[in-house]
């Protein structure tokens, strides 16, 4: 499952689901590196109940139809918690997901992408 530097990769898939897992730490942080869970060109797939920490993009959708991210937690992402990365994502559902900022991310300026505004919530520790 996945390619080098990606925790979970669902690509060209139908009705596939990644459930209740932990992805911690990115192997790299450059373009195309260090992603948590990715869904590429897939239909009716989901990532649910994942805990993802320290990745460039925690969850990334690209060219997906009827896919979802439900009940996931992103901690200390390097770029974005959840990103609909373009190329015509259709009927994407993002629900009950949380972005946490912890002491590990102090000194970094956390950012939400304009693709998914309002998904970030600061948690005091």
ABEGO torsion letter per residue (X at the ends): XEBBGBABBBBGBBGBBBBGBBBBEBABABBGBGBBBBBBGBBGBBBBGBBBBGBABABBBBGBBGBBBBGBBBBGBAABABBBAEGGBBGBBBBGBBBBBBAAABGBBBBBBAABBGABBBBBX
